[in-house]
Amino acid sequence: MDLGLNEIQQMLKNSAREFLSQECPLTLVREMEEDSRGYTNELWRQIAGLGWTGIAFPEQYGGTGGSFLDLAVLLEEIGRSLTPGPFFSTVVLGGFTVLDAGTDVQKQYILPGICSGQLLMTLALTEVSATYEPWGIETTATREGDSFRISGQKLFVSDAHVADVILIAARTTQSDDPAQGITLFFVNSNTPGLTVTQLSTISSDRQCEIALDNVIVPADAVLGDVDGGWPIIQRALHRATAGKCVEMLGGADAVVEMTVEYAKQRTQFGRPVGTFQAVQHHCANMATDVEGCRQIAYHAAWKVSEGESAEREVSMAKAWVSSAYQRVCNLAHQCHGAIGFTKEHDLQLYTRRAKVQELSYGDVNFHKELAMQQIEA
């Protein structure tokens, strides 16, 4: 295992950072927090034109044949710049899930559109319980001849307000084992009976509520097998969690750079605050946490990219990175003082994102429990 980037990945990283620094400054991030869609068509067209949306998909679908680890390099830079848009939901939640479990017809229908940036997707999993465990899926899908009737509610669905196709997890069979009887369905966003409402969140990201009122979909809209959706969802969650860890790493790294630069420039008592030992210790602790995040996040991403069993590594990474990102932001605020809490300063943008990402795909305690189960096994 070599966690260092190869030459192509390093070039990708450098070019992505240069592009995002020019085309996605934090001023744009602020503007998009107030925008109803949350991103600009121009930025999305540029991202798709660079091949980012197809970087980890086979060439036969219009991709470039890269790996999940190549995608992770991009996700780190996206996290660093807080890039707005449906990239994560479309590529990681949607595209990879179809690539993993879709039929040839479904792949040909979905993946070329994702690679070209013409089709947006997301995955609707969580409900009122907000759990990522199978017992939380209460939305029902009833077979009626050659179709299914879906009814229920989904919460905290990323970018559902702009998605063209939504993967809906619903229960098709009641069972004593909650992991049994779950099925994934493709549902077009304009299907009658489907209503999407944006939620207000602390980070101003685009989380949505989906109401499904007797939504009818054909039988061929099933992804995978009927009643066999939970293993597909588990693999999707592992990818999403690993990807989110790398994204959080990018944000934490940006916070450290921002804080070190502030400590060099801000003067107090006649000298830069960075010359005070307490501030130096804070910066050193932040840098140590970020390096720990880098090692454990890329280890998990590498395991996922290699197609190996990664349950333990992914949960360990999420538990560590979630806590470390919080510590980095807390120490950054101590170094900045009151200015870091104001909306005019950029630090609060990362702090708010960090809080939401800490809870995404399972919080610290959830993943500690999963990691412990893997260790005991």
C-alpha positions in Angstrom: 0.0 0.0 0.0 1.4 3.4 -1.1 -0.6 6.3 0.1 1.4 8.8 -1.9 -0.1 10.3 -5.0 1.3 9.1 -8.4 2.3 11.6 -11.0 -1.1 11.7 -12.7 -2.9 12.2 -9.4 -0.5 14.9 -8.3 -1.1 16.7 -11.6 -4.9 16.3 -11.1 -4.6 17.7 -7.6 -2.6 20.7 -8.8 -4.8 21.5 -11.7 -8.0 21.2 -9.6 -6.6 23.5 -6.9 -5.7 26.1 -9.5 -9.0 25.9 -11.3 -11.1 26.1 -8.1 -9.0 29.0 -6.7 -9.9 30.9 -9.8 -13.4 29.8 -10.6 -14.7 29.0 -7.2 -13.5 31.6 -4.7 -15.1 31.8 -1.3 -17.0 34.9 -2.5 -18.9 32.6 -4.9 -19.5 30.1 -2.0 -21.2 32.9 -0.1 -23.3 33.9 -3.0 -24.5 30.3 -3.6 -25.6 30.0 0.1 -28.2 32.6 -0.8 -29.0 31.1 -4.2 -32.1 28.9 -4.5 -30.3 26.3 -6.6 -27.0 26.4 -4.7 -24.6 26.4 -7.7 -24.2 28.0 -11.1 -24.7 26.3 -14.4 -21.4 27.9 -15.7 -19.3 26.3 -12.9 -21.0 22.9 -13.4 -20.4 23.0 -17.2 -16.7 23.8 -16.5 -16.4 20.9 -14.0 -18.0 18.5 -16.5 -15.9 19.9 -19.3 -12.8 19.0 -17.3 -13.9 15.4 -17.1 -14.4 15.4 -13.4 -17.9 13.9 -13.5 -16.6 11.0 -15.5 -13.2 10.5 -13.9 -13.9 7.3 -12.2 -16.2 5.7 -14.8 -15.3 3.3 -17.6 -14.5 4.8 -21.0 -17.4 2.9 -22.6 -19.8 5.2 -20.7 -17.9 8.4 -21.6 -15.6 8.4 -18.6 -11.9 8.4 -18.4 -11.4 5.0 -16.7 -9.9 6.3 -13.5 -10.4 4.9 -10.0 -12.1 5.9 -6.8 -8.8 7.0 -5.5 -8.5 9.4 -8.4 -11.9 10.7 -7.5 -10.8 11.1 -3.9 -8.1 13.5 -5.0 -10.8 15.7 -6.5 -13.0 15.4 -3.5 -10.2 16.7 -1.3 -9.9 19.9 -3.4 -13.6 20.2 -3.5 -13.7 20.1 0.3 -10.9 22.6 0.4 -12.7 25.2 -1.7 -16.3 24.3 -0.4 -17.3 23.9 -4.1 -21.1 24.2 -4.4 -23.0 21.9 -6.6 -24.4 18.4 -6.9 -21.0 16.7 -7.6 -21.0 14.4 -4.6 -24.6 13.4 -4.9 -24.5 12.8 -8.6 -21.1 11.0 -8.9 -20.6 9.2 -5.6 -24.2 8.5 -4.4 -25.8 8.1 -7.8 -23.3 7.1 -10.5 -21.2 4.7 -8.5 -24.3 2.9 -7.1 -25.6 2.4 -10.7 -22.1 1.2 -11.8 -22.1 -1.2 -8.9 -25.5 -2.8 -9.3 -27.2 -1.6 -12.5 -28.0 -3.7 -15.5 -26.3 -3.0 -18.8 -29.4 -1.1 -20.0 -29.5 1.0 -16.8 -25.8 1.8 -17.0 -26.2 2.9 -20.6 -29.2 5.0 -19.7 -27.6 6.7 -16.6 -23.8 6.8 -16.8 -23.2 8.6 -20.1 -25.4 11.5 -18.8 -23.5 11.7 -15.6 -20.1 11.6 -17.3 -21.2 14.5 -19.6 -22.7 16.5 -16.8 -26.2 16.4 -18.4 -27.8 14.2 -15.8 -28.0 14.8 -12.0 -28.7 12.2 -9.4 -29.0 11.6 -5.7 -29.8 8.8 -3.2 -32.8 9.1 -0.9 -32.2 6.9 2.1 -32.8 8.5 5.5 -36.2 9.2 7.0 -37.6 10.7 10.2 -35.3 8.5 12.3 -32.2 9.9 10.5 -30.5 6.6 10.9 -28.3 4.8 8.4 -29.4 1.4 9.6 -32.0 -0.7 7.7 -34.7 -0.4 10.4 -35.1 3.3 9.6 -36.5 2.6 6.1 -40.3 2.8 6.4 -41.2 4.0 3.0 -43.2 1.3 1.3 -43.3 0.0 -2.3 -46.2 -2.3 -3.2 -46.2 -4.5 -6.3 -49.1 -3.9 -8.7 -48.8 -5.9 -11.8 -45.9 -4.6 -13.9 -45.3 -1.6 -11.6 -44.7 -0.5 -8.0 -46.6 2.1 -5.9 -44.3 4.0 -3.5 -45.4 6.0 -0.6 -43.5 7.6 2.3 -41.1 10.4 3.2 -37.4 10.9 2.9 -35.4 13.5 4.8 -31.9 15.0 4.3 -31.6 14.1 0.7 -28.7 16.0 -0.9 -29.5 18.1 -4.0 -32.9 16.4 -4.6 -34.2 19.8 -5.7 -32.1 19.7 -8.9 -31.8 15.9 -9.4 -33.2 14.5 -12.6 -33.2 10.9 -11.2 -33.5 9.9 -7.5 -32.7 6.5 -6.1 -35.4 5.7 -3.6 -34.9 3.1 -0.9 -38.2 1.5 0.0 -39.5 -1.5 1.8 -41.1 -4.1 -0.4 -41.4 -6.9 2.1 -42.0 -6.9 5.9 -39.5 -9.2 7.7 -38.2 -9.8 11.2 -34.8 -8.9 9.8 -34.9 -5.2 8.8 -32.1 -5.7 6.3 -34.4 -8.0 4.3 -37.1 -6.7 2.0 -35.5 -3.4 1.0 -35.5 -2.4 -2.7 -33.9 0.5 -4.6 -35.9 2.3 -7.3 -35.1 4.8 -10.0 -37.6 7.6 -9.8 -37.6 10.5 -12.2 -38.0 13.9 -10.4 -41.0 14.8 -12.5 -43.0 11.7 -11.6 -46.5 12.5 -10.4 -46.8 12.3 -6.6 -43.2 13.2 -5.9 -42.7 16.5 -4.1 -39.3 18.0 -3.1 -38.9 20.7 -0.4 -35.6 22.3 0.5 -34.7 22.2 4.2 -32.9 25.0 6.1 -29.6 23.8 7.5 -26.8 25.3 9.5 -24.3 25.0 6.6 -26.7 26.3 4.0 -26.1 23.1 1.9 -28.9 21.7 -0.2 -30.7 19.1 1.9 -34.2 18.2 0.9 -37.4 16.5 2.1 -39.1 14.2 -0.4 -42.7 13.3 -0.1 -43.9 10.2 -2.1 -47.7 10.0 -2.5 -48.6 6.9 -4.4 -45.7 7.3 -6.9 -46.0 4.8 -9.7 -42.8 3.3 -11.3 -42.4 0.5 -13.7 -40.9 -2.9 -12.6 -37.7 -2.2 -14.7 -37.0 0.8 -12.4 -35.7 -1.6 -9.8 -31.9 -1.3 -9.2 -30.6 -4.7 -8.4 -33.0 -7.4 -7.1 -36.3 -6.9 -5.5 -35.9 -7.2 -1.7 -32.1 -7.2 -2.2 -31.3 -3.5 -1.9 -29.6 -3.3 1.5 -26.2 -4.8 0.4 -26.2 -2.3 -2.5 -27.0 0.5 0.0 -24.2 -0.7 2.3 -21.6 -0.5 -0.4 -22.9 2.9 -1.4 -22.6 4.2 2.2 -19.0 2.9 2.4 -18.1 4.8 -0.7 -19.9 7.9 0.4 -18.4 7.8 3.9 -14.9 7.3 2.5 -15.4 10.1 0.1 -16.8 12.5 2.7 -13.8 11.8 4.9 -11.4 13.0 2.1 -13.7 16.0 1.5 -13.5 16.9 5.2 -9.7 16.5 5.1 -9.6 19.2 2.4 -11.6 21.5 4.5 -9.5 21.0 7.6 -6.3 21.6 5.6 -7.7 24.9 4.4 -8.6 25.9 7.9 -5.0 25.3 9.1 -3.6 27.3 6.2 -6.0 30.1 6.9 -5.1 30.1 10.6 -1.3 30.1 10.1 -1.6 33.0 7.7 -3.8 34.9 10.1 -1.3 34.3 12.9 1.5 35.7 10.8 -0.4 38.8 9.9 -2.4 39.7 13.0 -0.4 41.8 15.5 -1.1 42.2 19.1 1.0 43.7 21.9 3.4 44.9 19.2 4.1 41.6 17.5 2.4 38.9 15.4 0.2 36.6 17.4 1.9 33.7 15.8 5.0 34.4 17.9 3.1 33.5 21.1 3.8 30.0 22.2 0.2 29.1 22.9 -0.8 30.0 19.3 2.1 28.0 18.0 1.0 25.0 20.0 -2.6 25.4 18.6 -1.3 25.5 15.1 1.0 22.5 15.7 -1.9 20.5 17.1 -4.1 21.4 14.1 -1.4 20.4 11.7 -1.0 17.1 13.5 -4.7 16.4 13.3 -4.8 17.2 9.6 -1.9 14.8 8.9 -3.7 12.1 10.9 -6.8 12.7 8.8 -4.8 12.5 5.6 -3.4 9.1 6.5 -6.6 7.4 7.7 -8.9 9.0 5.1 -6.7 8.0 2.1 -6.2 4.5 3.6 -10.0 4.1 3.6 -10.3 5.5 0.1 -7.6 3.2 -1.1 -9.3 0.1 0.3 -12.6 1.1 -1.4 -10.7 1.8 -4.6 -9.1 -1.6 -4.6 -12.5 -3.3 -4.1 -11.5 -4.8 -0.8 -13.6 -5.1 2.3 -13.3 -1.7 3.9 -15.9 -1.6 6.7 -13.5 -1.2 9.5 -11.2 1.2 7.8 -14.1 3.4 6.6 -15.7 3.6 10.1 -12.3 4.3 11.8 -11.7 7.1 9.3 -15.1 8.6 9.8 -14.9 8.5 13.6 -11.4 10.1 13.6 -11.9 12.7 10.8 -15.2 13.9 12.2 -13.6 14.6 15.6 -10.4 15.9 14.2 -12.1 18.4 11.9 -14.1 19.7 14.9 -10.9 20.1 16.9 -9.2 21.9 14.0 -12.0 24.4 13.7 -12.2 24.9 17.5 -8.5 25.7 17.7 -8.7 27.9 14.7 -11.4 30.0 16.4 -9.2 30.3 19.5 -6.4 31.6 17.3 -8.6 34.0 15.4 -10.6 35.3 18.4 -13.9 36.9 17.9 -13.4 37.8 14.2 -13.6 34.1 13.3 -17.2 33.9 14.4 -18.5 36.8 12.3 -20.2 36.1 9.0 -17.7 38.5 7.3 -14.9 36.1 8.0 -14.3 32.9 6.0 -13.6 30.6 8.9 -17.2 30.2 9.9 -18.0 28.8 6.4 -15.8 25.8 7.2 -17.0 25.5 10.8 -20.6 25.2 9.7 -19.8 22.7 7.0 -17.7 20.7 9.5 -20.7 20.3 11.9 -23.0 19.0 9.1 -20.3 16.7 7.7 -19.7 15.3 11.2 -23.2 13.9 11.2 -23.3 12.9 7.5 -23.4 9.1 7.0 -23.2 8.4 10.7 -21.7 10.4 13.6 -18.6 9.6 15.7 -20.4 7.2 18.1 -22.1 5.4 15.3 -18.9 4.6 13.5 -17.0 3.8 16.7 -19.6 1.1 17.3 -19.2 -0.2 13.8 -15.4 -0.3 14.0 -15.6 -2.1 17.3 -17.9 -4.7 15.8 -15.4 -5.3 13.0 -12.5 -5.6 15.5 -14.3 -8.0 17.7 -15.3 -10.1 14.6 
